[in-house]
């Protein structure tokens, strides 16, 4: 599945970015593309991705 990318368009909250990253990892996906994010991606996203 290395050719599969997930595009997350205009995420509002970084917690959602973390949740999407966690779900992707559970399914063996690793390429997340943020399109026009409306939030910063920092500690909160990383906390919920783990």
PyMOL CGO cylinders between C-alpha atoms (Angstrom):
from pymol import cmd
from pymol.cgo import CYLINDER

trace = [
    CYLINDER, 0.00, 0.00, 0.00, 2.99, 2.30, -0.33, 0.3, 1, 1, 1, 1, 1, 1,
    CYLINDER, 2.99, 2.30, -0.33, 1.39, 4.01, -3.35, 0.3, 1, 1, 1, 1, 1, 1,
    CYLINDER, 1.39, 4.01, -3.35, -1.73, 5.05, -1.40, 0.3, 1, 1, 1, 1, 1, 1,
    CYLINDER, -1.73, 5.05, -1.40, -1.95, 8.60, -0.04, 0.3, 1, 1, 1, 1, 1, 1,
    CYLINDER, -1.95, 8.60, -0.04, -4.63, 10.09, 2.17, 0.3, 1, 1, 1, 1, 1, 1,
    CYLINDER, -4.63, 10.09, 2.17, -5.59, 13.72, 1.53, 0.3, 1, 1, 1, 1, 1, 1,
    CYLINDER, -5.59, 13.72, 1.53, -7.12, 15.59, 4.46, 0.3, 1, 1, 1, 1, 1, 1,
    CYLINDER, -7.12, 15.59, 4.46, -8.70, 18.80, 3.15, 0.3, 1, 1, 1, 1, 1, 1,
    CYLINDER, -8.70, 18.80, 3.15, -8.97, 21.87, 5.38, 0.3, 1, 1, 1, 1, 1, 1,
    CYLINDER, -8.97, 21.87, 5.38, -8.74, 20.22, 8.79, 0.3, 1, 1, 1, 1, 1, 1,
    CYLINDER, -8.74, 20.22, 8.79, -10.03, 22.58, 11.48, 0.3, 1, 1, 1, 1, 1, 1,
    CYLINDER, -10.03, 22.58, 11.48, -8.56, 20.96, 14.59, 0.3, 1, 1, 1, 1, 1, 1,
    CYLINDER, -8.56, 20.96, 14.59, -5.16, 19.39, 15.04, 0.3, 1, 1, 1, 1, 1, 1,
    CYLINDER, -5.16, 19.39, 15.04, -6.70, 16.63, 17.19, 0.3, 1, 1, 1, 1, 1, 1,
    CYLINDER, -6.70, 16.63, 17.19, -8.43, 15.39, 14.03, 0.3, 1, 1, 1, 1, 1, 1,
    CYLINDER, -8.43, 15.39, 14.03, -5.11, 15.26, 12.20, 0.3, 1, 1, 1, 1, 1, 1,
    CYLINDER, -5.11, 15.26, 12.20, -3.83, 13.04, 15.01, 0.3, 1, 1, 1, 1, 1, 1,
    CYLINDER, -3.83, 13.04, 15.01, -6.85, 10.75, 14.82, 0.3, 1, 1, 1, 1, 1, 1,
    CYLINDER, -6.85, 10.75, 14.82, -6.47, 10.38, 11.05, 0.3, 1, 1, 1, 1, 1, 1,
    CYLINDER, -6.47, 10.38, 11.05, -2.77, 9.59, 11.44, 0.3, 1, 1, 1, 1, 1, 1,
    CYLINDER, -2.77, 9.59, 11.44, -3.56, 6.92, 14.05, 0.3, 1, 1, 1, 1, 1, 1,
    CYLINDER, -3.56, 6.92, 14.05, -6.20, 5.30, 11.83, 0.3, 1, 1, 1, 1, 1, 1,
    CYLINDER, -6.20, 5.30, 11.83, -3.81, 5.33, 8.89, 0.3, 1, 1, 1, 1, 1, 1,
    CYLINDER, -3.81, 5.33, 8.89, -1.14, 3.56, 10.93, 0.3, 1, 1, 1, 1, 1, 1,
    CYLINDER, -1.14, 3.56, 10.93, -3.65, 0.88, 11.96, 0.3, 1, 1, 1, 1, 1, 1,
    CYLINDER, -3.65, 0.88, 11.96, -4.28, 0.16, 8.27, 0.3, 1, 1, 1, 1, 1, 1,
    CYLINDER, -4.28, 0.16, 8.27, -0.61, 0.26, 7.25, 0.3, 1, 1, 1, 1, 1, 1,
    CYLINDER, -0.61, 0.26, 7.25, -0.75, 3.65, 5.51, 0.3, 1, 1, 1, 1, 1, 1,
    CYLINDER, -0.75, 3.65, 5.51, 1.96, 6.25, 6.00, 0.3, 1, 1, 1, 1, 1, 1,
    CYLINDER, 1.96, 6.25, 6.00, 1.51, 9.14, 3.54, 0.3, 1, 1, 1, 1, 1, 1,
    CYLINDER, 1.51, 9.14, 3.54, -0.80, 11.89, 4.79, 0.3, 1, 1, 1, 1, 1, 1,
    CYLINDER, -0.80, 11.89, 4.79, -1.21, 15.04, 2.71, 0.3, 1, 1, 1, 1, 1, 1,
    CYLINDER, -1.21, 15.04, 2.71, -2.76, 18.09, 4.37, 0.3, 1, 1, 1, 1, 1, 1,
    CYLINDER, -2.76, 18.09, 4.37, -4.51, 20.38, 1.89, 0.3, 1, 1, 1, 1, 1, 1,
    CYLINDER, -4.51, 20.38, 1.89, -5.05, 23.95, 3.09, 0.3, 1, 1, 1, 1, 1, 1,
    CYLINDER, -5.05, 23.95, 3.09, -4.95, 23.11, 6.80, 0.3, 1, 1, 1, 1, 1, 1,
    CYLINDER, -4.95, 23.11, 6.80, -6.85, 25.57, 8.97, 0.3, 1, 1, 1, 1, 1, 1,
    CYLINDER, -6.85, 25.57, 8.97, -4.92, 24.59, 12.08, 0.3, 1, 1, 1, 1, 1, 1,
    CYLINDER, -4.92, 24.59, 12.08, -1.33, 24.13, 13.11, 0.3, 1, 1, 1, 1, 1, 1,
    CYLINDER, -1.33, 24.13, 13.11, 0.05, 20.64, 13.55, 0.3, 1, 1, 1, 1, 1, 1,
    CYLINDER, 0.05, 20.64, 13.55, 1.91, 20.27, 16.80, 0.3, 1, 1, 1, 1, 1, 1,
    CYLINDER, 1.91, 20.27, 16.80, 1.88, 18.54, 20.14, 0.3, 1, 1, 1, 1, 1, 1,
    CYLINDER, 1.88, 18.54, 20.14, -1.88, 17.94, 20.26, 0.3, 1, 1, 1, 1, 1, 1,
    CYLINDER, -1.88, 17.94, 20.26, -1.85, 16.10, 16.92, 0.3, 1, 1, 1, 1, 1, 1,
    CYLINDER, -1.85, 16.10, 16.92, 1.17, 14.01, 17.91, 0.3, 1, 1, 1, 1, 1, 1,
    CYLINDER, 1.17, 14.01, 17.91, -0.42, 13.12, 21.26, 0.3, 1, 1, 1, 1, 1, 1,
    CYLINDER, -0.42, 13.12, 21.26, -3.55, 11.70, 19.63, 0.3, 1, 1, 1, 1, 1, 1,
    CYLINDER, -3.55, 11.70, 19.63, -1.61, 9.99, 16.85, 0.3, 1, 1, 1, 1, 1, 1,
    CYLINDER, -1.61, 9.99, 16.85, 0.38, 7.88, 19.33, 0.3, 1, 1, 1, 1, 1, 1,
]
cmd.load_cgo(trace, "trace")
